[in-house]
Amino acid sequence: MNSEVDVAVIGAGQAGLSAAYYLRRFGVEPESGFVVLDHAPGPGGAWQFRWPSLTLSTVNGVHDLPGLGFAETVGVDPHDPEAALVHASSAVPHYFATYEKQFELPVHRPVHTRVVCARGERLRIETDSGVVSARGLINATGTWERPFIPRYPGAESFTGRQVHTRDYSSAQDFAGQHVLVVGGGISAVQLLDEISRVTTTTWVTRRPPEFRDEPFTPEIGRAAVALVEDRVRRGLPPGSVVSVTGLPVTPAIRAARERGVLARQPMFSEITEDGVRWADGHEEKVDVILWCTGFRSSLDHLAPLRLRGPGGGITMTGRLATQVASDPRIHLVGYGPSSSTIGANRAGQAAARELTRHLGLPAPT
Ligand SMILES: Cc1cc2nc3c(=O)[nH]c(=O)nc-3n(C[C@H](O)[C@H](O)[C@H](O)COP(=O)(O)OP(=O)(O)OC[C@H]3O[C@@H](n4cnc5c(N)ncnc54)[C@H](O)[C@@H]3O)c2cc1C
């Protein structure tokens, strides 16, 4: 791996691969001009770790990376009935592996970035495979490795099992146990649907969930992205998009509703030794608390750069809010408004374009 490059990309998920594709396209040489560092064992970004029941028919949709179609690469159209048999955790890694090869992207793995520091004009990227010095950085480290569990009093005293979405493998793991599912997002509803087929469940959310019966329109998508974009431009943490998009009512969700599984209760106020207690004093015994409470951005390795401001987030600027306002050499992609597969694509392009310009690298064509 070259130790001096113009641009280092950290992360080879949808966002990092899109950025790498456009860096190439904008004339930055692979290896001598830029490298991609990823600490996962294989291609696929976070998709390689997702649970087996997440199939091409239950994902929201994996958008094509620039220049290569997903459906033709994996040989299955997500709308075909057989998509229900294809695990996202194998199809997406296959797609990304083909992509990396086809566009000769200089992905180095497994390379773990421990920390990034500023050294004058350059950035020093310390990895477990040596130091890389770069003039610019595109950070694309996603959220999968920062599962978020809110704090509730009594959590340490609970004698049952506490797990996060990230630990989920199969509903069968909970057979015979009473499972409390926490969270109002799509993952919570999907896992609740699966688990409630094999055992008893309770569902709690902070706010009443808003189900959306009508199809997801581009306007709804744009409104969600605009809200998050506005927050990061003001230096606030990105926040959740479900409040804007609502929960799509799929046939599986409709069936779960009819089974009475989606009777939601408000959040409990504390965790007890063997369950949870609500503010009005009533208690429920549970064996497992499944926290479907989302993720935060994996940005710990950037801590020495002190990018966070008083708002608790990183103030972002640039056309698609990928550029760090306080340090224009750094772009965050797959962060905030670009944390979807389609957003990651666009962000990769915007970041590659703006960074190559900023560094005076070959002009984008
Ligand atoms: C359960 C679930 C389902 C989802 N379904 C959809 C969907 O259907 N459609 C959709 O558009 N979006 C979906 N999303 C969101 C979607 O996954 C992301 O928006 C997108 O795939 C993330 O791409 P990414 O490149 O930002 O991150 P990732 O895919 O997480 O890639 C980040 C990469 O960075 C690497 N990395 C992290 N830290 C380091 C480090 N310190 N050093 C080196 N490498 C590092 C990781 O190994 C990883 O390969 C889903 C998210 C979840 C949690």
The ligand as a Gaussian input file, in Angstrom:
#p B3LYP/6-31G(d) Opt

LIG

0 1
 C      -30.596000      -3.347000       8.680000
 C      -30.383000      -2.282000       7.672000
 C      -31.006000      -2.370000       6.435000
 C      -30.814000      -1.368000       5.494000
 N      -31.463000      -1.478000       4.305000
 C      -31.287000      -0.518000       3.375000
 C      -31.922000      -0.606000       2.104000
 O      -32.649000      -1.555000       1.823000
 N      -31.710000       0.383000       1.195000
 C      -30.906000       1.456000       1.478000
 O      -30.743000       2.338000       0.626000
 N      -30.284000       1.564000       2.661000
 C      -30.462000       0.603000       3.609000
 N      -29.837000       0.728000       4.826000
 C      -28.934000       1.820000       5.032000
 C      -27.734000       1.404000       4.180000
 O      -27.163000       0.222000       4.657000
 C      -26.707000       2.400000       4.097000
 O      -27.189000       3.644000       3.781000
 C      -25.613000       2.063000       3.093000
 O      -25.565000       0.726000       2.634000
 C      -24.416000       2.297000       3.922000
 O      -23.317000       2.354000       3.091000
 P      -22.006000       2.980000       3.661000
 O      -20.988000       2.857000       2.598000
 O      -22.254000       4.346000       4.207000
 O      -21.636000       2.096000       4.959000
 P      -21.230000       0.553000       5.170000
 O      -21.858000      -0.358000       4.226000
 O      -21.412000       0.327000       6.629000
 O      -19.666000       0.548000       4.868000
 C      -18.735000       1.104000       5.758000
 C      -17.436000       0.385000       5.566000
 O      -16.449000       1.050000       6.354000
 C      -15.604000       0.086000       6.941000
 N      -15.045000       0.696000       8.152000
 C      -15.709000       1.210000       9.210000
 N      -14.842000       1.704000      10.114000
 C      -13.595000       1.495000       9.602000
 C      -12.286000       1.779000      10.075000
 N      -12.064000       2.412000      11.221000
 N      -11.239000       1.401000       9.309000
 C      -11.423000       0.786000       8.117000
 N      -12.661000       0.488000       7.627000
 C      -13.723000       0.848000       8.362000
 C      -16.492000      -1.104000       7.213000
 O      -15.728000      -2.294000       7.215000
 C      -17.466000      -1.065000       6.023000
 O      -17.032000      -1.901000       4.968000
 C      -30.002000      -0.260000       5.785000
 C      -29.352000      -0.174000       7.028000
 C      -29.557000      -1.170000       7.974000
 C      -28.880000      -1.040000       9.307000

